[in-house]
Amino acid sequence: MFLMVGIERKEVIVSFIAALTLLAFSIYFFMVSVSLMSYVQPRVTASLLALIIGFICLSGSLNLFKATLYSRAASKEGEKEKS
């Protein structure tokens, strides 16, 4: 038998806030990367590092959104099976 753990509303809100925060950080680092490349003498290393950090934050944000949505769907399906 498959054991489902219900996800509480507070946990969903916290995970969505964390995902939005990571999304904001990724946008910030993408903008920093572009601004570092627009200097007269571009800072290539720093720009690439900021770009990598931005992609990591974006990946984490999307994975957190996806995991939260999947767990909500699984918990709702588990509640339907109990009824």
Biopython code that builds the backbone (N, CA, C, O; Angstrom):
import numpy as np
from Bio.PDB.StructureBuilder import StructureBuilder

atoms = [
    (1, "MET", "N", (0.840, -1.176, 0.000)),
    (1, "MET", "CA", (0.000, 0.000, 0.000)),
    (1, "MET", "C", (0.890, 1.246, 0.000)),
    (1, "MET", "O", (1.913, 1.297, 0.683)),
    (2, "PHE", "N", (0.486, 2.227, -0.764)),
    (2, "PHE", "CA", (1.255, 3.453, -0.915)),
    (2, "PHE", "C", (0.870, 4.436, 0.188)),
    (2, "PHE", "O", (-0.305, 4.767, 0.348)),
    (3, "LEU", "N", (1.854, 4.898, 0.941)),
    (3, "LEU", "CA", (1.609, 5.798, 2.068)),
    (3, "LEU", "C", (1.788, 7.241, 1.616)),
    (3, "LEU", "O", (2.866, 7.622, 1.160)),
    (4, "MET", "N", (0.741, 8.042, 1.739)),
    (4, "MET", "CA", (0.782, 9.446, 1.340)),
    (4, "MET", "C", (0.907, 10.334, 2.578)),
    (4, "MET", "O", (0.272, 10.091, 3.604)),
    (5, "VAL", "N", (1.715, 11.333, 2.458)),
    (5, "VAL", "CA", (1.846, 12.317, 3.516)),
    (5, "VAL", "C", (1.172, 13.584, 3.035)),
    (5, "VAL", "O", (1.551, 14.132, 1.999)),
    (6, "GLY", "N", (0.182, 14.056, 3.765)),
    (6, "GLY", "CA", (-0.534, 15.263, 3.373)),
    (6, "GLY", "C", (0.338, 16.497, 3.521)),
    (6, "GLY", "O", (1.122, 16.606, 4.464)),
    (7, "ILE", "N", (0.200, 17.405, 2.604)),
    (7, "ILE", "CA", (0.976, 18.646, 2.650)),
    (7, "ILE", "C", (0.067, 19.741, 3.192)),
    (7, "ILE", "O", (-1.049, 19.938, 2.712)),
    (8, "GLU", "N", (0.558, 20.439, 4.187)),
    (8, "GLU", "CA", (-0.214, 21.484, 4.854)),
    (8, "GLU", "C", (-0.176, 22.779, 4.041)),
    (8, "GLU", "O", (0.717, 22.981, 3.217)),
    (9, "ARG", "N", (-1.131, 23.631, 4.277)),
    (9, "ARG", "CA", (-1.213, 24.902, 3.555)),
    (9, "ARG", "C", (-0.024, 25.797, 3.880)),
    (9, "ARG", "O", (0.490, 26.485, 2.998)),
    (10, "LYS", "N", (0.422, 25.796, 5.143)),
    (10, "LYS", "CA", (1.552, 26.636, 5.542)),
    (10, "LYS", "C", (2.831, 26.216, 4.807)),
    (10, "LYS", "O", (3.629, 27.063, 4.406)),
    (11, "GLU", "N", (3.014, 24.914, 4.636)),
    (11, "GLU", "CA", (4.200, 24.425, 3.938)),
    (11, "GLU", "C", (4.182, 24.822, 2.464)),
    (11, "GLU", "O", (5.227, 25.114, 1.882)),
    (12, "VAL", "N", (3.005, 24.831, 1.872)),
    (12, "VAL", "CA", (2.882, 25.238, 0.468)),
    (12, "VAL", "C", (3.232, 26.708, 0.323)),
    (12, "VAL", "O", (3.952, 27.090, -0.600)),
    (13, "ILE", "N", (2.731, 27.529, 1.222)),
    (13, "ILE", "CA", (3.004, 28.965, 1.162)),
    (13, "ILE", "C", (4.496, 29.236, 1.341)),
    (13, "ILE", "O", (5.069, 30.056, 0.623)),
    (14, "VAL", "N", (5.122, 28.553, 2.290)),
    (14, "VAL", "CA", (6.553, 28.745, 2.534)),
    (14, "VAL", "C", (7.375, 28.307, 1.318)),
    (14, "VAL", "O", (8.332, 28.983, 0.940)),
    (15, "SER", "N", (7.006, 27.185, 0.711)),
    (15, "SER", "CA", (7.776, 26.723, -0.445)),
    (15, "SER", "C", (7.582, 27.646, -1.648)),
    (15, "SER", "O", (8.529, 27.868, -2.402)),
    (16, "PHE", "N", (6.379, 28.190, -1.846)),
    (16, "PHE", "CA", (6.177, 29.137, -2.932)),
    (16, "PHE", "C", (6.935, 30.437, -2.687)),
    (16, "PHE", "O", (7.467, 31.020, -3.631)),
    (17, "ILE", "N", (6.996, 30.904, -1.444)),
    (17, "ILE", "CA", (7.766, 32.109, -1.138)),
    (17, "ILE", "C", (9.249, 31.866, -1.375)),
    (17, "ILE", "O", (9.945, 32.731, -1.906)),
    (18, "ALA", "N", (9.737, 30.689, -0.982)),
    (18, "ALA", "CA", (11.147, 30.361, -1.229)),
    (18, "ALA", "C", (11.436, 30.289, -2.721)),
    (18, "ALA", "O", (12.487, 30.746, -3.171)),
    (19, "ALA", "N", (10.518, 29.722, -3.486)),
    (19, "ALA", "CA", (10.708, 29.624, -4.933)),
    (19, "ALA", "C", (10.695, 31.012, -5.582)),
    (19, "ALA", "O", (11.490, 31.287, -6.481)),
    (20, "LEU", "N", (9.801, 31.875, -5.129)),
    (20, "LEU", "CA", (9.761, 33.237, -5.679)),
    (20, "LEU", "C", (11.019, 34.020, -5.309)),
    (20, "LEU", "O", (11.509, 34.823, -6.103)),
    (21, "THR", "N", (11.540, 33.788, -4.106)),
    (21, "THR", "CA", (12.778, 34.442, -3.694)),
    (21, "THR", "C", (13.943, 33.987, -4.566)),
    (21, "THR", "O", (14.752, 34.804, -5.004)),
    (22, "LEU", "N", (14.027, 32.681, -4.818)),
    (22, "LEU", "CA", (15.070, 32.179, -5.703)),
    (22, "LEU", "C", (14.915, 32.728, -7.116)),
    (22, "LEU", "O", (15.910, 33.012, -7.783)),
    (23, "LEU", "N", (13.685, 32.877, -7.575)),
    (23, "LEU", "CA", (13.437, 33.446, -8.896)),
    (23, "LEU", "C", (13.903, 34.903, -8.950)),
    (23, "LEU", "O", (14.489, 35.335, -9.943)),
    (24, "ALA", "N", (13.640, 35.657, -7.881)),
    (24, "ALA", "CA", (14.092, 37.054, -7.830)),
    (24, "ALA", "C", (15.622, 37.132, -7.818)),
    (24, "ALA", "O", (16.204, 37.993, -8.478)),
    (25, "PHE", "N", (16.274, 36.235, -7.069)),
    (25, "PHE", "CA", (17.738, 36.200, -7.065)),
    (25, "PHE", "C", (18.286, 35.871, -8.453)),
    (25, "PHE", "O", (19.286, 36.449, -8.879)),
    (26, "SER", "N", (17.643, 34.953, -9.153)),
    (26, "SER", "CA", (18.137, 34.591, -10.481)),
    (26, "SER", "C", (18.016, 35.766, -11.442)),
    (26, "SER", "O", (18.931, 36.016, -12.227)),
    (27, "ILE", "N", (16.907, 36.488, -11.393)),
    (27, "ILE", "CA", (16.749, 37.664, -12.256)),
    (27, "ILE", "C", (17.791, 38.723, -11.916)),
    (27, "ILE", "O", (18.362, 39.358, -12.803)),
    (28, "TYR", "N", (18.031, 38.904, -10.617)),
    (28, "TYR", "CA", (19.054, 39.865, -10.186)),
    (28, "TYR", "C", (20.430, 39.483, -10.724)),
    (28, "TYR", "O", (21.146, 40.337, -11.248)),
    (29, "PHE", "N", (20.805, 38.216, -10.602)),
    (29, "PHE", "CA", (22.119, 37.800, -11.075)),
    (29, "PHE", "C", (22.221, 37.851, -12.600)),
    (29, "PHE", "O", (23.300, 38.116, -13.129)),
    (30, "PHE", "N", (21.127, 37.604, -13.313)),
    (30, "PHE", "CA", (21.160, 37.764, -14.764)),
    (30, "PHE", "C", (21.401, 39.228, -15.133)),
    (30, "PHE", "O", (22.154, 39.518, -16.062)),
    (31, "MET", "N", (20.772, 40.139, -14.415)),
    (31, "MET", "CA", (20.972, 41.564, -14.687)),
    (31, "MET", "C", (22.392, 42.001, -14.329)),
    (31, "MET", "O", (22.984, 42.820, -15.032)),
    (32, "VAL", "N", (22.937, 41.462, -13.244)),
    (32, "VAL", "CA", (24.324, 41.772, -12.880)),
    (32, "VAL", "C", (25.273, 41.269, -13.959)),
    (32, "VAL", "O", (26.244, 41.942, -14.305)),
    (33, "SER", "N", (24.990, 40.091, -14.487)),
    (33, "SER", "CA", (25.828, 39.528, -15.548)),
    (33, "SER", "C", (25.833, 40.423, -16.783)),
    (33, "SER", "O", (26.886, 40.666, -17.372)),
    (34, "VAL", "N", (24.672, 40.907, -17.169)),
    (34, "VAL", "CA", (24.587, 41.791, -18.338)),
    (34, "VAL", "C", (25.306, 43.113, -18.062)),
    (34, "VAL", "O", (25.999, 43.636, -18.935)),
    (35, "SER", "N", (25.145, 43.645, -16.870)),
    (35, "SER", "CA", (25.801, 44.916, -16.567)),
    (35, "SER", "C", (27.322, 44.762, -16.510)),
    (35, "SER", "O", (28.045, 45.686, -16.883)),
    (36, "LEU", "N", (27.818, 43.613, -16.050)),
    (36, "LEU", "CA", (29.266, 43.403, -16.032)),
    (36, "LEU", "C", (29.844, 43.285, -17.445)),
    (36, "LEU", "O", (30.995, 43.650, -17.681)),
    (37, "MET", "N", (29.050, 42.780, -18.369)),
    (37, "MET", "CA", (29.529, 42.661, -19.754)),
    (37, "MET", "C", (29.455, 43.985, -20.513)),
    (37, "MET", "O", (30.065, 44.118, -21.575)),
    (38, "SER", "N", (28.722, 44.962, -19.989)),
    (38, "SER", "CA", (28.539, 46.215, -20.718)),
    (38, "SER", "C", (29.576, 47.284, -20.348)),
    (38, "SER", "O", (29.471, 48.418, -20.815)),
    (39, "TYR", "N", (30.562, 46.950, -19.529)),
    (39, "TYR", "CA", (31.633, 47.901, -19.237)),
    (39, "TYR", "C", (32.489, 48.121, -20.472)),
    (39, "TYR", "O", (32.416, 47.358, -21.435)),
    (40, "VAL", "N", (33.312, 49.186, -20.436)),
    (40, "VAL", "CA", (34.234, 49.444, -21.537)),
    (40, "VAL", "C", (35.208, 48.273, -21.679)),
    (40, "VAL", "O", (35.460, 47.793, -22.784)),
    (41, "GLN", "N", (35.750, 47.823, -20.550)),
    (41, "GLN", "CA", (36.539, 46.597, -20.520)),
    (41, "GLN", "C", (35.700, 45.554, -19.795)),
    (41, "GLN", "O", (35.639, 45.562, -18.565)),
    (42, "PRO", "N", (35.052, 44.656, -20.534)),
    (42, "PRO", "CA", (34.116, 43.719, -19.905)),
    (42, "PRO", "C", (34.791, 42.823, -18.873)),
    (42, "PRO", "O", (35.925, 42.380, -19.057)),
    (43, "ARG", "N", (34.088, 42.574, -17.814)),
    (43, "ARG", "CA", (34.544, 41.668, -16.756)),
    (43, "ARG", "C", (33.971, 40.288, -17.077)),
    (43, "ARG", "O", (32.918, 39.912, -16.562)),
    (44, "VAL", "N", (34.657, 39.549, -17.914)),
    (44, "VAL", "CA", (34.126, 38.298, -18.440)),
    (44, "VAL", "C", (33.994, 37.244, -17.351)),
    (44, "VAL", "O", (32.962, 36.580, -17.258)),
    (45, "THR", "N", (35.011, 37.081, -16.535)),
    (45, "THR", "CA", (34.976, 36.042, -15.498)),
    (45, "THR", "C", (33.862, 36.300, -14.492)),
    (45, "THR", "O", (33.105, 35.392, -14.146)),
    (46, "ALA", "N", (33.766, 37.527, -14.030)),
    (46, "ALA", "CA", (32.720, 37.861, -13.064)),
    (46, "ALA", "C", (31.335, 37.741, -13.690)),
    (46, "ALA", "O", (30.382, 37.324, -13.032)),
    (47, "SER", "N", (31.233, 38.107, -14.955)),
    (47, "SER", "CA", (29.947, 38.010, -15.645)),
    (47, "SER", "C", (29.515, 36.557, -15.799)),
    (47, "SER", "O", (28.348, 36.231, -15.581)),
    (48, "LEU", "N", (30.443, 35.685, -16.171)),
    (48, "LEU", "CA", (30.108, 34.269, -16.307)),
    (48, "LEU", "C", (29.744, 33.648, -14.965)),
    (48, "LEU", "O", (28.848, 32.807, -14.891)),
    (49, "LEU", "N", (30.430, 34.056, -13.908)),
    (49, "LEU", "CA", (30.102, 33.550, -12.577)),
    (49, "LEU", "C", (28.699, 33.992, -12.165)),
    (49, "LEU", "O", (27.931, 33.199, -11.620)),
    (50, "ALA", "N", (28.369, 35.244, -12.421)),
    (50, "ALA", "CA", (27.023, 35.731, -12.105)),
    (50, "ALA", "C", (25.973, 35.008, -12.933)),
    (50, "ALA", "O", (24.885, 34.716, -12.437)),
    (51, "LEU", "N", (26.287, 34.715, -14.193)),
    (51, "LEU", "CA", (25.361, 33.985, -15.054)),
    (51, "LEU", "C", (25.140, 32.562, -14.555)),
    (51, "LEU", "O", (24.013, 32.068, -14.566)),
    (52, "ILE", "N", (26.208, 31.903, -14.118)),
    (52, "ILE", "CA", (26.080, 30.544, -13.577)),
    (52, "ILE", "C", (25.253, 30.543, -12.297)),
    (52, "ILE", "O", (24.409, 29.668, -12.103)),
    (53, "ILE", "N", (25.491, 31.515, -11.425)),
    (53, "ILE", "CA", (24.704, 31.612, -10.188)),
    (53, "ILE", "C", (23.234, 31.862, -10.522)),
    (53, "ILE", "O", (22.347, 31.304, -9.877)),
    (54, "GLY", "N", (22.976, 32.695, -11.523)),
    (54, "GLY", "CA", (21.606, 32.959, -11.950)),
    (54, "GLY", "C", (20.913, 31.707, -12.452)),
    (54, "GLY", "O", (19.753, 31.460, -12.121)),
    (55, "PHE", "N", (21.623, 30.906, -13.256)),
    (55, "PHE", "CA", (21.027, 29.667, -13.756)),
    (55, "PHE", "C", (20.785, 28.662, -12.632)),
    (55, "PHE", "O", (19.783, 27.946, -12.653)),
    (56, "ILE", "N", (21.678, 28.599, -11.664)),
    (56, "ILE", "CA", (21.484, 27.685, -10.537)),
    (56, "ILE", "C", (20.267, 28.102, -9.719)),
    (56, "ILE", "O", (19.467, 27.253, -9.325)),
    (57, "CYS", "N", (20.118, 29.396, -9.460)),
    (57, "CYS", "CA", (18.946, 29.881, -8.724)),
    (57, "CYS", "C", (17.658, 29.635, -9.505)),
    (57, "CYS", "O", (16.641, 29.264, -8.919)),
    (58, "LEU", "N", (17.693, 29.835, -10.812)),
    (58, "LEU", "CA", (16.513, 29.590, -11.643)),
    (58, "LEU", "C", (16.141, 28.109, -11.630)),
    (58, "LEU", "O", (14.962, 27.766, -11.537)),
    (59, "SER", "N", (17.125, 27.242, -11.723)),
    (59, "SER", "CA", (16.872, 25.804, -11.695)),
    (59, "SER", "C", (16.281, 25.382, -10.352)),
    (59, "SER", "O", (15.333, 24.597, -10.305)),
    (60, "GLY", "N", (16.836, 25.900, -9.273)),
    (60, "GLY", "CA", (16.294, 25.583, -7.953)),
    (60, "GLY", "C", (14.874, 26.076, -7.769)),
    (60, "GLY", "O", (14.043, 25.391, -7.174)),
    (61, "SER", "N", (14.598, 27.262, -8.279)),
    (61, "SER", "CA", (13.257, 27.822, -8.178)),
    (61, "SER", "C", (12.241, 26.983, -8.938)),
    (61, "SER", "O", (11.167, 26.678, -8.418)),
    (62, "LEU", "N", (12.579, 26.612, -10.162)),
    (62, "LEU", "CA", (11.648, 25.812, -10.965)),
    (62, "LEU", "C", (11.446, 24.421, -10.367)),
    (62, "LEU", "O", (10.332, 23.898, -10.383)),
    (63, "ASN", "N", (12.511, 23.820, -9.842)),
    (63, "ASN", "CA", (12.370, 22.509, -9.207)),
    (63, "ASN", "C", (11.513, 22.581, -7.948)),
    (63, "ASN", "O", (10.738, 21.665, -7.668)),
    (64, "LEU", "N", (11.649, 23.665, -7.189)),
    (64, "LEU", "CA", (10.831, 23.821, -5.992)),
    (64, "LEU", "C", (9.364, 24.014, -6.346)),
    (64, "LEU", "O", (8.491, 23.438, -5.697)),
    (65, "PHE", "N", (9.079, 24.821, -7.373)),
    (65, "PHE", "CA", (7.697, 24.973, -7.850)),
    (65, "PHE", "C", (7.124, 23.628, -8.274)),
    (65, "PHE", "O", (6.012, 23.264, -7.889)),
    (66, "LYS", "N", (7.895, 22.895, -9.070)),
    (66, "LYS", "CA", (7.433, 21.623, -9.604)),
    (66, "LYS", "C", (7.195, 20.598, -8.486)),
    (66, "LYS", "O", (6.186, 19.893, -8.493)),
    (67, "ALA", "N", (8.113, 20.519, -7.541)),
    (67, "ALA", "CA", (7.957, 19.559, -6.449)),
    (67, "ALA", "C", (6.749, 19.889, -5.578)),
    (67, "ALA", "O", (6.048, 18.989, -5.116)),
    (68, "THR", "N", (6.508, 21.172, -5.357)),
    (68, "THR", "CA", (5.351, 21.574, -4.559)),
    (68, "THR", "C", (4.048, 21.231, -5.265)),
    (68, "THR", "O", (3.111, 20.727, -4.646)),
    (69, "LEU", "N", (3.993, 21.504, -6.556)),
    (69, "LEU", "CA", (2.779, 21.188, -7.310)),
    (69, "LEU", "C", (2.532, 19.683, -7.367)),
    (69, "LEU", "O", (1.392, 19.239, -7.231)),
    (70, "TYR", "N", (3.593, 18.891, -7.567)),
    (70, "TYR", "CA", (3.436, 17.436, -7.596)),
    (70, "TYR", "C", (2.976, 16.891, -6.254)),
    (70, "TYR", "O", (2.127, 16.001, -6.199)),
    (71, "SER", "N", (3.534, 17.420, -5.172)),
    (71, "SER", "CA", (3.140, 16.920, -3.852)),
    (71, "SER", "C", (1.710, 17.311, -3.507)),
    (71, "SER", "O", (0.993, 16.552, -2.856)),
    (72, "ARG", "N", (1.293, 18.507, -3.947)),
    (72, "ARG", "CA", (-0.111, 18.899, -3.730)),
    (72, "ARG", "C", (-1.052, 17.995, -4.511)),
    (72, "ARG", "O", (-2.087, 17.578, -3.991)),
    (73, "ALA", "N", (-0.700, 17.690, -5.756)),
    (73, "ALA", "CA", (-1.547, 16.823, -6.567)),
    (73, "ALA", "C", (-1.602, 15.414, -5.983)),
    (73, "ALA", "O", (-2.660, 14.784, -5.975)),
    (74, "ALA", "N", (-0.475, 14.923, -5.499)),
    (74, "ALA", "CA", (-0.444, 13.579, -4.914)),
    (74, "ALA", "C", (-1.239, 13.527, -3.625)),
    (74, "ALA", "O", (-1.912, 12.530, -3.363)),
    (75, "SER", "N", (-1.181, 14.575, -2.810)),
    (75, "SER", "CA", (-1.935, 14.565, -1.561)),
    (75, "SER", "C", (-3.435, 14.681, -1.827)),
    (75, "SER", "O", (-4.238, 14.080, -1.113)),
    (76, "LYS", "N", (-3.821, 15.450, -2.850)),
    (76, "LYS", "CA", (-5.254, 15.536, -3.181)),
    (76, "LYS", "C", (-5.764, 14.212, -3.734)),
    (76, "LYS", "O", (-6.895, 13.814, -3.455)),
    (77, "GLU", "N", (-4.932, 13.531, -4.517)),
    (77, "GLU", "CA", (-5.339, 12.236, -5.038)),
    (77, "GLU", "C", (-5.437, 11.208, -3.899)),
    (77, "GLU", "O", (-6.310, 10.340, -3.913)),
    (78, "GLY", "N", (-4.543, 11.315, -2.925)),
    (78, "GLY", "CA", (-4.598, 10.422, -1.768)),
    (78, "GLY", "C", (-5.858, 10.647, -0.939)),
    (78, "GLY", "O", (-6.431, 9.701, -0.398)),
    (79, "GLU", "N", (-6.283, 11.905, -0.844)),
    (79, "GLU", "CA", (-7.516, 12.215, -0.130)),
    (79, "GLU", "C", (-8.728, 11.679, -0.866)),
    (79, "GLU", "O", (-9.686, 11.235, -0.233)),
    (80, "LYS", "N", (-8.705, 11.711, -2.202)),
    (80, "LYS", "CA", (-9.808, 11.168, -2.990)),
    (80, "LYS", "C", (-9.911, 9.661, -2.818)),
    (80, "LYS", "O", (-11.015, 9.119, -2.753)),
    (81, "GLU", "N", (-8.766, 8.976, -2.743)),
    (81, "GLU", "CA", (-8.778, 7.523, -2.586)),
    (81, "GLU", "C", (-9.309, 7.106, -1.215)),
    (81, "GLU", "O", (-9.929, 6.052, -1.073)),
    (82, "LYS", "N", (-9.057, 7.944, -0.207)),
    (82, "LYS", "CA", (-9.543, 7.630, 1.146)),
    (82, "LYS", "C", (-11.051, 7.731, 1.233)),
    (82, "LYS", "O", (-11.694, 6.995, 1.981)),
    (83, "SER", "N", (-11.608, 8.646, 0.463)),
    (83, "SER", "CA", (-13.070, 8.882, 0.546)),
    (83, "SER", "C", (-13.876, 7.785, -0.076)),
    (83, "SER", "O", (-15.106, 7.849, -0.079)),
]
sb = StructureBuilder()
sb.init_structure("model")
sb.init_model(0)
sb.init_chain("A")
sb.init_seg("    ")
for serial, (resi, resn, name, xyz) in enumerate(atoms, 1):
    if name == "N":
        sb.init_residue(resn, " ", resi, " ")
    sb.init_atom(name, np.array(xyz, "f"), 0.0, 1.0, " ", f" {name:<3s}", serial, name[0])
structure = sb.get_structure()
